[in-house]
Amino acid sequence: GADLFESYVGAVVAAAVIGATEFGKKGVALPFYIMMIGLVASVFCTLHIRVGTSKDADLNDLLKAMRVNVLAAGVLIVIGCVFLCIFLFKEEHDYLHDLNAMSGHHVSLDQKNPGARLFGSIILGLVVGILIGMVTEYFTSHTMEPTQSIGRATEFGPGPVVIQGLGTGMLSTVIPLLLIVAAVLGAYYLAGFYGTAIACVGMLSTLGV
């Protein structure tokens, strides 16, 4: 929990610092607003988890409820961020033009619709974060093949268990790594370094679940 909290706060602060150079106060406020929307959505969805009676519910029911909870929170975050980006960036070049005029040089994030591009970065991060969670569940769930393969290795002694566990752990990082690379490249293409930072905030926005 503390490690996740530190990652989330670090991502928000980093995005705010980068945003200050791109959009001023709007750039600083955006990551904090995203965090607020994510926390509200996560709390709301957590309060409405239903897994049936305690006698009938098993681990699979609990995991299914958590998956539904994360997806529902993601949908609420998307809806909230749509209105957030429209509200903050309703005038396409309002701050960029002023900053260009004052500084006398070209600002990197100079697109026709920065709100839409930043919204796209948020969605990229959010989707990748949910997919990484699903991949993690697949590689760690006792009902899935990766964990069961480690269990079967116990038939041959402790050495094969270590080898199988180490190999499975290494394989489990491949898909998340590719997803993160895709998100970084996509967010940078959409909105530069600030888009990449905002994608990180979006990726962690369901952390409250």
Disulfide bonds with the S-S distance in Angstrom:
none
